[in-house]
Amino acid sequence: MASVKNIENLVAARKSLKISLEKSKTLAFALEKAGPRLEEINQRLPSLEFAVRPIRAPKEALVAVGGHIDQAVGPAAAVLKVFDAVHGLEKSLLSDPRFDLPGYLSVLKRLEEALHFLADNCELAIQWLEDIVEYLEDNSVADDKYLSNLKKSLKILRELQNNEELACLDGGLLEAAFDKLEAEFRRLLTENSVPLPMSSSSSLGEQACIAPSPLPVPVIQKLHAIIGRLTANNRLEKCISIYVEIRSSNVRASLQALNLDYLEISLSEFNDVQSIEGHIAQWGKHLEFAVKHLFEAEYKLCNDVFEKIGLDVWMGCFAKIAAQAGILAFLQFGKTVTDSKKDPIKLLKLLDIFTSLNKLRLDFNRLFGGKACLEIQTLTRELIKRVIDGASEIFWELLAQVELQRQTPPPSDGSVPRLVSFITDYCNRLLGDHYRPILTQVLVIDRSWKQEKFQEGLLTDAILNIIKAIELNLETWSKAYEDTTLSYIFMMNYHWHFYKHLKGTKLGDLLGDALLREHEQYKEYYAAVYLRESWGKLPAHLSREGLILFSGGRATARDLVKKRLKAFNEAFDDIYSKQSKWVVSERDLREKTCQLTVQAIVPVYRSYMQNYGPLVEQDSSASKYAKYTAPSLEKMLSSLFQPKLGKYGSSKGSHLNGKIDNVVTNKLRSSPTVK
């Protein structure tokens, strides 16, 4: 029994050992597999220890930290959520606004609202985060390195918030959107700003009722929407800059067809007003066209586009457009004219400038009357003052300038001095329906500035005094001739000129019919005296005394005829030689004077030669005595007194243009002023 029991014990022990061995093998295998994992766990233990370390803080601190974290994470999470929404708008805001401007502006408004939320809540979020970091630090809840990193991040956030230039919470998306809007604003203006088409300056008359087309209403509505958003974000100045650039360029393009290069002429580039007389006439038309149509249109358009922003804004915008488009150049040209040398023609041109400015006075006051147009107002007032001062000065000095010409010698050919025809024509123009009211208005203004009263008769009295001075000049000049006969031609010319050219004119009406008839009578008188004292003495050389019936014989008669023909020829040649250089300017007076001369000489000569010519015609020296035939004499006498080209005193002109007038005006200009 004992042995059986022992065997059973051995079997049980063997079985137990076998089981233990199997378990050992399994455990060894498991340990072999767990080795790498244990090594991995061993490597991770420091970080796990770091993560678990805050748990070592006091229980009270660990319990309180939850509330602090919730308070900090709530605002921060809201900020991050909105910030994520901002980036969700990026694709829409980087697209082209032209395809859906209302939609683009709607998205932009959402962006602005989001950024306002961020701006309002970032400060709160940063404060809560700073509080929790301070709590963690004070209660040793977190690792020092972790706290250091948190502090650095919060410091960066705080610096960004305090620096406006760096606090671009949208990463530049808002600025990019504004740039897109400005580009769209420029595109809308550029594509709808079309210069006014003009074929030439001569077509201004037909285009008087044409003005540039205003921008379409839908375009203006889009501009309003863009301006509203840009203004709300302090971008109005850039918006105005774009508008002024494009619209002023559009006006300049409209004016280019008018060829306004003359506006750039400097004072040194012309000698006198006559050299740019045509430009002054153009200036008035061009200025009127620019003001009444181009600037008028820009004035209204500025109001339409910027009316919601305020009066000062759109008026300032218009002032910049007007200045950049060329109104200052127009005013500067007028100033250059006023700075030119003084002469009578300049007075007329100054009156033309005054007429243009006065015609546009109401337009100037309305368009450029605001404080934004101060520079334009100042230049305009200065120009008007210069025009009035200059015109008045020239007019009142004209009498003294005419009197100074009395010292000059008379024309050597006896013609009417160009000064006379110039002044009479000039005074007629001043008294004409065009210039008289303008000159009167200028003189009235000039007197009012000097606190003096203007009398109605001042203008006419001044012109009458000028004519009296001219007549006195003529009387003085007539006495300066050494040849009395030439003085008769001179007086005959002058009286006929006055009668013919003043009759039926404004100046003639002012002088009166009685005075003009006196000039006609004086012309007849001097014509008769001239004929008597010159050609009228020639027939005496053809006396028939001693030749009746050849009382002394044929030879004696022949000698007597030769002697008398010789004396006639010598006298004729002497008179003709001198008078062939004389001039009668007026054709009708010249033809009549020649006709009277022919009638006084030729019939007598023809009769004499018919009766006594045969006595010498058979002689070998006949050509010496029968030098002329009646037809040849008539031809020679009929060709007298012709105007000579190039002689200032011998060619008549009824206008104020040309080289002759330059000589006259230069003489008047160069005369010293009488004080």
DOMARKE-48022 format. One record per residue (C-alpha): residue in three letters; z, y, x. Coordinates in steps of 0.001 Angstrom, whole numbers, padded with zeros to 6 digits, always signed. Example, Ala and Ser with C-alpha at 12.3 -4.5 7.8 and 13.67 -1.06 7.14 Angstrom:
BEGIN
ALA+007800-004500+012300;SER+007140-001060+013670;
***
This chain:
BEGIN
MET+000000+000000+000000;ALA+000886+002241+002822;SER-002330+001636+004601;VAL-004364+002311+001501;LYS-002595+005544+001021;ASN-003215+006565+004604;ILE-006889+005796+004242;GLU-007074+007933+001157;ASN-005323+010718+002981;LEU-007800+010445+005846;VAL-010732+010490+003443;ALA-009301+013538+001708;ALA-008702+015227+005030;ARG-012232+014425+006123;LYS-013620+015827+002916;SER-011508+018941+003265;LEU-012619+019439+006829;LYS-016224+018992+005807;ILE-015844+021565+003081;SER-014132+023972+005496;LEU-016919+023403+007970;GLU-019542+024189+005358;LYS-017649+027336+004380;SER-017389+028325+008033;LYS-021131+027888+008438;THR-021746+029952+005286;LEU-019309+032602+006466;ALA-020868+032667+009901;PHE-024302+033037+008340;ALA-022994+035849+006071;LEU-021333+037586+009029;GLU-024542+037283+010978;LYS-026432+039009+008138;ALA-023706+041659+007590;GLY-023724+042749+011203;PRO-026576+045339+010907;ARG-025211+046611+007622;LEU-021804+047086+009148;GLU-023419+048934+012012;GLU-025225+051199+009499;ILE-021973+051780+007624;ASN-020291+052531+010909;GLN-022902+055195+011640;ARG-022519+056752+008176;LEU-018770+056895+008271;PRO-018631+060422+009884;SER-020764+061987+007151;LEU-018847+060112+004468;GLU-015654+061302+006042;PHE-017062+064900+005983;ALA-017979+064580+002307;VAL-014632+063128+001359;ARG-012666+065609+003432;PRO-012329+068265+000602;ILE-010505+065613-001430;ARG-007781+065996+001084;ALA-007138+069506-000260;PRO-004137+070033-002501;LYS-004519+068633-005984;GLU-004057+072076-007608;ALA-006904+073564-005547;LEU-009204+070680-006399;VAL-008404+071092-010112;ALA-009063+074909-010066;VAL-012272+074730-008068;GLY-014166+073276-011043;GLY-013810+076402-013121;HIS-014843+078619-010246;ILE-017907+076492-009621;ASP-018902+076560-013298;GLN-018605+080378-013408;ALA-020736+080774-010257;VAL-023342+078166-011033;GLY-024042+079452-014587;PRO-025505+082896-013638;ALA-027149+081434-010540;ALA-028833+078733-012582;ALA-030075+081345-015104;VAL-031497+083450-012293;LEU-033248+080447-010778;LYS-034655+079489-014163;VAL-036114+082976-014714;PHE-037397+083045-011165;ASP-039205+079777-011778;ALA-040702+081349-014933;VAL-041938+084292-012861;HIS-043887+081986-010604;GLY-045323+080381-013690;LEU-047047+083701-014472;GLU-048687+083908-011058;LYS-051974+082266-012024;SER-052532+084589-014987;LEU-051651+087743-013069;LEU-053946+086930-010156;SER-056924+086591-012503;ASP-059384+089446-013284;PRO-058034+091753-016048;ARG-061520+092752-017219;PHE-061952+089557-019238;ASP-058779+089949-021321;LEU-057020+093226-020590;PRO-054587+093037-023568;GLY-053599+089487-022571;TYR-053213+090517-018945;LEU-050990+093453-019895;SER-048912+091166-022118;VAL-048310+088759-019227;LEU-047553+091673-016939;LYS-044985+092940-019427;ARG-043302+089522-019415;LEU-043213+089685-015640;GLU-041619+093123-015736;GLU-039011+091917-018245;ALA-038237+088893-016085;LEU-037884+091072-013010;HIS-035599+093434-014897;PHE-033452+090392-015843;LEU-033384+089287-012232;ALA-032505+092764-011068;ASP-029695+092979-013603;ASN-028265+089472-012979;CYS-028768+088806-009298;GLU-025883+091091-008456;LEU-023583+089155-010814;ALA-024742+085800-009479;ILE-024185+086904-005881;GLN-020709+088173-006716;TRP-019706+084853-008343;LEU-021105+082884-005422;GLU-019196+085081-002994;ASP-016031+084511-005032;ILE-016353+080711-004950;VAL-017073+080738-001216;GLU-013982+082866-000681;TYR-011940+080431-002836;LEU-013235+077406-000946;GLU-012416+079076+002326;ASP-008934+080196+001310;ASN-007981+076751-000061;SER-009673+074699+002658;VAL-011645+072871+000017;ALA-014880+072806+002020;ASP-015918+072180+005567;ASP-016040+075181+007917;LYS-019668+074562+008873;TYR-020645+074299+005227;LEU-018830+077530+004452;SER-020511+079255+007390;ASN-023952+078320+006097;LEU-023051+079567+002615;LYS-021852+082871+004040;LYS-025095+083354+005982;SER-027198+082680+002873;LEU-025167+085096+000761;LYS-025412+087758+003474;ILE-029213+087472+003458;LEU-029278+087743-000342;ARG-027063+090822-000232;GLU-029233+092525+002410;LEU-032353+091817+000389;GLN-030806+093295-002705;ASN-029667+096449-000913;ASN-033100+097008+000686;GLU-035594+098129-001991;GLU-038598+097442+000201;LEU-037440+093887+000923;ALA-036081+093166-002548;CYS-039439+091910-003782;LEU-038027+089214-005994;ASP-041487+088202-007228;GLY-042895+087669-003776;GLY-045356+090602-004242;LEU-046784+089384-007525;LEU-045964+092617-009381;GLU-047619+094778-006722;ALA-050649+092522-006770;ALA-050841+092876-010559;PHE-050658+096677-010291;ASP-053423+096612-007682;LYS-055520+094580-010102;LEU-054906+097162-012848;GLU-055882+100029-010545;ALA-059051+098172-009611;GLU-059844+097698-013298;PHE-059113+101389-013944;ARG-061581+102304-011196;ARG-064195+099879-012527;LEU-063983+101205-016083;LEU-064413+104782-014872;THR-067165+103989-012377;GLU-069287+101975-014791;ASN-068952+104557-017557;SER-069290+107745-015485;VAL-073007+108491-015505;PRO-074306+111768-013985;LEU-076212+114036-016338;PRO-079942+113415-015691;MET-081872+116580-014858;SER-085459+116750-013689;SER-085213+120208-012117;SER-083375+123487-012297;SER-086176+124944-014402;SER-085181+122653-017243;LEU-081774+124269-017661;GLY-083022+126181-020668;GLU-083992+123038-022525;GLN-080741+121347-021602;ALA-078531+124145-022843;CYS-077302+121985-025709;ILE-076857+118831-023633;ALA-073495+117759-022242;PRO-072508+114547-020464;SER-071671+111763-022918;PRO-067904+111267-023282;LEU-066419+107909-022390;PRO-066672+105366-025235;VAL-063548+105114-027388;PRO-062848+101466-026404;VAL-062972+102476-022738;ILE-060554+105352-023293;GLN-058209+102989-025142;LYS-058250+100608-022179;LEU-057607+103494-019812;HIS-054652+104554-021977;ALA-053183+101050-021788;ILE-053563+100867-018011;ILE-052161+104382-017496;GLY-049162+103483-019660;ARG-048237+100476-017538;LEU-048876+102216-014205;THR-046954+105312-015275;ALA-043967+103185-016297;ASN-043934+101800-012762;ASN-044328+105077-010840;ARG-048027+104542-010058;LEU-049387+107557-011984;GLU-050315+109548-008874;LYS-052571+106776-007600;CYS-054117+106563-011055;ILE-054830+110316-011077;SER-056229+110129-007554;ILE-058745+107487-008635;TYR-059689+109462-011745;VAL-060217+112720-009810;GLU-062252+110968-007135;ILE-064670+109327-009570;ARG-065050+112165-012091;SER-065457+114911-009481;SER-068057+112752-007744;ASN-069821+112366-011094;VAL-069972+116148-011601;ARG-071280+116675-008065;ALA-073971+114082-008693;SER-074993+115950-011858;LEU-075295+119179-009888;GLN-077294+117697-007004;ALA-080553+117977-008943;LEU-080070+121752-009077;ASN-080415+122085-005289;LEU-077235+124056-004654;ASP-077573+124162-000862;TYR-077705+127944-001073;LEU-074003+127963-002004;GLU-073240+127058+001609;ILE-075044+130108+003041;SER-072751+132073+005306;LEU-072709+135835+005751;SER-074360+135522+009161;GLU-077311+133586+007731;PHE-078886+136468+005811;ASN-079498+140111+006665;ASP-079298+141650+003221;VAL-079086+140813-000459;GLN-082874+140905-000868;SER-083238+137841+001349;ILE-081201+135775-001141;GLU-082123+137675-004299;GLY-083618+134573-005880;HIS-080507+132551-005128;ILE-078326+135120-006906;ALA-080427+134762-010055;GLN-080128+130970-009808;TRP-076400+131260-009178;GLY-075769+132818-012582;LYS-077733+130119-014430;HIS-076209+127294-012443;LEU-072657+128616-012850;GLU-073106+128961-016604;PHE-074497+125454-016858;ALA-071686+123983-014744;VAL-068935+125747-016695;LYS-070255+125384-020237;HIS-071386+121798-019950;LEU-070066+119888-016951;PHE-066593+121395-016585;GLU-066220+121738-020344;ALA-066883+118012-020692;GLU-064399+117169-017920;TYR-061775+119396-019528;LYS-062036+117546-022818;LEU-062139+114153-021144;CYS-059001+114853-019079;ASN-057247+115732-022311;ASP-058481+112550-024008;VAL-057460+110270-021138;PHE-054111+111806-020119;GLU-052943+113520-023315;LYS-050040+111071-023776;ILE-048722+111835-020308;GLY-048401+115578-020835;LEU-050215+118909-020591;ASP-049241+119610-016976;VAL-050599+116257-015857;TRP-054049+116451-017424;MET-054460+120142-016606;GLY-053560+119411-012997;CYS-056057+116562-013008;PHE-058793+118831-014359;ALA-057976+121527-011788;LYS-058477+119037-008956;ILE-061786+117831-010441;ALA-063083+121389-010824;ALA-062104+122315-007277;GLN-063573+119187-005691;ALA-066719+119247-007846;GLY-067816+122705-006669;ILE-066363+125615-008680;LEU-064813+127020-005487;ALA-068223+126961-003784;PHE-069691+129042-006626;LEU-066930+131640-006257;GLN-067232+131659-002463;PHE-070974+132370-002717;GLY-070237+135404-004896;LYS-067700+136594-002325;THR-070283+136206+000450;VAL-072677+138458-001493;THR-069982+141120-001859;ASP-069386+140974+001905;SER-073057+141672+002711;LYS-074404+145047+003837;LYS-074469+147849+001307;ASP-077800+148980-000125;PRO-079107+150004-003570;ILE-080498+146532-004296;LYS-077047+145099-003732;LEU-075770+147208-006650;LEU-078190+145465-009023;LYS-077212+142046-007683;LEU-073511+142843-008026;LEU-074164+143842-011622;ASP-075959+140518-012126;ILE-072926+138676-010755;PHE-070616+140712-012987;THR-072809+139881-015987;SER-072570+136159-015276;LEU-068797+136260-014792;ASN-068245+138473-017832;LYS-070379+136171-019956;LEU-068151+133264-018943;ARG-064866+135184-019175;LEU-063576+133394-022283;ASP-064618+130014-020895;PHE-062885+130728-017584;ASN-059690+131817-019340;ARG-059632+128693-021482;LEU-060644+126130-018871;PHE-058926+127585-015811;GLY-056085+129528-017411;GLY-053313+127021-016667;LYS-050941+127250-013727;ALA-052624+124218-012169;CYS-055790+126327-011687;LEU-054005+129101-009798;GLU-056398+128945-006827;ILE-059446+129239-009099;GLN-057832+132148-010978;THR-057011+133954-007741;LEU-060519+133565-006307;THR-062091+134647-009594;ARG-059948+137786-009815;GLU-060705+138627-006191;LEU-064432+138172-006790;ILE-064426+140392-009896;LYS-062510+143098-008036;ARG-064901+142946-005090;VAL-067893+143157-007440;ILE-066536+146158-009348;ASP-065359+147982-006226;GLY-068636+147321-004403;ALA-070896+148297-007320;SER-068960+151491-008040;GLU-068933+152504-004393;ILE-072693+152024-003983;PHE-073456+153920-007194;TRP-071318+156953-006399;GLU-072614+157112-002813;LEU-076263+156988-003870;LEU-076530+160779-004341;ALA-075203+161438-000837;GLN-077595+158877+000637;VAL-080577+160532-001094;GLU-079492+163972+000152;LEU-079296+162676+003713;GLN-082957+161651+003547;ARG-083843+165346+003269;GLN-083528+165548+007033;THR-086342+163068+007588;PRO-089977+164220+007961;PRO-092417+163938+005029;PRO-095237+161358+004995;SER-097973+162388+007416;ASP-100683+161483+004883;GLY-099282+163604+002040;SER-098562+160599-000174;VAL-095545+160232-002392;PRO-092635+159034-000217;ARG-091690+155457-000994;LEU-088156+156719-001407;VAL-089270+158738-004448;SER-090950+155863-006271;PHE-088103+153585-005270;ILE-085373+155882-006588;THR-087174+156731-009833;ASP-087844+153069-010534;TYR-084273+152252-009494;CYS-082763+154855-011811;ASN-084988+153628-014635;ARG-083568+150155-014176;LEU-080016+151468-014169;LEU-080738+153283-017451;GLY-082486+150274-018970;ASP-081099+148210-021803;HIS-080079+145452-019385;TYR-078198+147297-016657;ARG-076900+150440-018381;PRO-074182+148746-020506;ILE-073138+146597-017556;LEU-072949+149530-015140;THR-071052+151552-017739;GLN-068551+148742-018192;VAL-068089+148422-014439;LEU-067536+152165-014018;VAL-065079+152195-016940;ILE-063059+149401-015341;ASP-063182+151086-011943;ARG-061903+154372-013414;SER-059156+152589-015333;TRP-057932+150923-012136;LYS-057723+154374-010578;GLN-055880+155734-013615;GLU-058868+157986-014364;LYS-060687+158508-017634;PHE-064357+157652-017938;GLN-066501+160266-019678;GLU-069648+159166-021505;GLY-071822+161623-019593;LEU-070729+160502-016118;LEU-073481+157934-015735;THR-076346+160138-016961;ASP-075045+163177-015065;ALA-074922+161163-011862;ILE-078525+159989-012313;LEU-079738+163506-013180;ASN-078097+164763-009995;ILE-079911+162068-008022;ILE-083269+163129-009507;LYS-082495+166786-008760;ALA-081694+165795-005184;ILE-085024+163956-004947;GLU-086896+167009-006245;LEU-085115+169229-003752;ASN-086045+166764-001015;LEU-089681+167028-002078;GLU-089615+170818-002061;THR-088091+170749+001413;TRP-090612+168214+002674;SER-093560+170212+001298;LYS-092548+173176+003436;ALA-092430+171019+006558;TYR-096225+170573+006699;GLU-098050+172728+009225;ASP-101267+172300+007222;THR-100764+174183+003947;THR-103601+172281+002300;LEU-101824+169002+003001;SER-098687+170399+001348;TYR-100814+171023-001776;ILE-101921+167369-001775;PHE-098290+166329-001314;MET-097076+168473-004240;MET-099972+167360-006414;ASN-099073+163717-005681;TYR-095397+164195-006355;HIS-095766+166084-009651;TRP-098303+163620-011005;HIS-096142+160684-009965;PHE-093178+162105-011863;TYR-095254+162834-014933;LYS-097109+159537-015035;HIS-094310+157161-014120;LEU-091463+158792-016006;LYS-093237+159493-019271;GLY-092114+157007-021910;THR-089328+155603-019709;LYS-085554+155796-020043;LEU-085419+158244-017164;GLY-088239+160291-018659;ASP-086394+160463-021970;LEU-083306+161643-020120;LEU-085269+164386-018321;GLY-087043+165462-021507;ASP-090694+166066-022473;ALA-090569+169731-021497;LEU-089742+168926-017891;LEU-092406+166241-017743;ARG-095023+168669-019077;GLU-094016+171079-016335;HIS-094764+168368-013784;GLU-098197+167878-015366;GLN-098903+171604-015230;TYR-097760+171829-011620;LYS-100079+168977-010771;GLU-103029+170911-012257;TYR-101976+174027-010402;TYR-101730+172379-006984;ALA-104983+170476-007561;ALA-106778+173743-008242;VAL-105176+175490-005252;TYR-106009+172552-003003;LEU-109665+172541-004062;ARG-109959+176308-003686;GLU-108322+176449-000258;SER-110249+173536+001276;TRP-113540+172314-000144;GLY-113948+175406-002242;LYS-114724+177417+000915;LEU-117665+175251+001961;PRO-120320+176565-000485;ALA-120000+179971+001156;HIS-121658+178480+004251;LEU-124766+177754+002166;SER-125475+181367+001290;ARG-129034+182255+000228;GLU-128738+185780+001435;GLY-131717+186782+003611;LEU-133748+183784+002541;ILE-135263+185186-000623;LEU-139076+185126-000384;PHE-138681+184486+003365;SER-138347+188185+003817;GLY-137969+187909+007569;GLY-140717+185410+008119;ARG-140681+181613+008162;ALA-139344+181266+011675;THR-136533+183633+010937;ALA-135713+181832+007729;ARG-135726+178488+009557;ASP-133271+179774+012154;LEU-131042+181174+009448;VAL-131043+177875+007520;LYS-130272+175951+010707;LYS-127398+178269+011477;ARG-125924+177956+008011;LEU-126387+174173+007854;LYS-124728+173849+011241;ALA-121760+175905+010061;PHE-121562+173823+006883;ASN-121708+170569+008819;GLU-119009+171659+011236;ALA-116732+172842+008440;PHE-117377+169695+006412;ASP-116764+167401+009370;ASP-113554+169220+010230;ILE-112194+169026+006693;TYR-113358+165459+006144;SER-111941+164298+009457;LYS-108491+165571+008512;GLN-108520+164633+004856;SER-109890+161135+005390;LYS-106368+160343+006647;TRP-104708+161778+003564;VAL-103718+159680+000577;VAL-103614+160139-003169;SER-101688+157087-004328;GLU-102487+157177-008018;ARG-105972+155886-008726;ASP-106671+158146-011695;LEU-105576+161257-009799;ARG-107547+160163-006726;GLU-110746+159611-008713;LYS-110396+162914-010538;THR-109706+164825-007325;CYS-112720+163244-005640;GLN-114850+163993-008697;LEU-113858+167679-008659;THR-114574+167813-004935;VAL-118011+166271-005437;GLN-118750+168713-008253;ALA-117750+171609-006035;ILE-119895+170581-003057;VAL-122722+168202-003869;PRO-124678+170206-006533;VAL-124657+173284-004313;TYR-125716+171273-001278;ARG-128439+169412-003225;SER-129909+172652-004555;TYR-129767+174281-001131;MET-131513+171363+000531;GLN-134159+171161-002174;ASN-134997+174830-001644;TYR-134534+175219+002104;GLY-134465+171751+003497;PRO-138192+171635+004114;LEU-137798+174503+006625;VAL-135867+172252+008988;GLU-137034+168786+008014;GLN-140295+169242+009939;ASP-138414+170324+013003;SER-137908+167868+015872;SER-134150+168448+015661;ALA-134039+168104+011867;SER-131351+165376+011963;LYS-129040+167747+013752;TYR-129079+170206+010855;ALA-130049+168088+007855;LYS-127243+165745+008836;TYR-126307+164671+005322;THR-128123+163945+002135;ALA-126631+164780-001232;PRO-125981+161044-002000;SER-124318+160489+001380;LEU-122050+163488+000827;GLU-121164+162226-002620;LYS-120351+158805-001217;MET-118180+160211+001529;LEU-116291+162551-000776;SER-115784+159793-003344;SER-114145+157585-000707;LEU-111443+160074+000247;PHE-107662+159607-000208;GLN-107704+155813-000232;PRO-104306+154157+000403;LYS-104087+152616+003834;LEU-102613+149126+003983;GLY-099518+148957+006117;LYS-098551+152583+005524;TYR-095216+152691+003808;GLY-095898+155999+002173;SER-099349+155150+000880;SER-099081+152033-001234;LYS-097541+152267-004611;GLY-095208+149658-006083;SER-093468+149569-009406;HIS-090867+146947-008501;LEU-088037+146673-006022;ASN-089273+143744-003963;GLY-091225+143425-000740;LYS-091250+144795+002793;ILE-091763+148378+001671;ASP-088549+148293-000311;ASN-086779+146746+002642;VAL-087717+149807+004678;VAL-086416+152146+001958;THR-083181+150252+001432;ASN-082659+149967+005174;LYS-083038+153749+005466;LEU-080534+154301+002684;ARG-078167+151737+004133;SER-078357+153104+007670;SER-077575+156653+006610;PRO-074056+157773+007446;THR-071812+158105+004419;VAL-071021+161632+003374;LYS-067346+162128+002669;
***
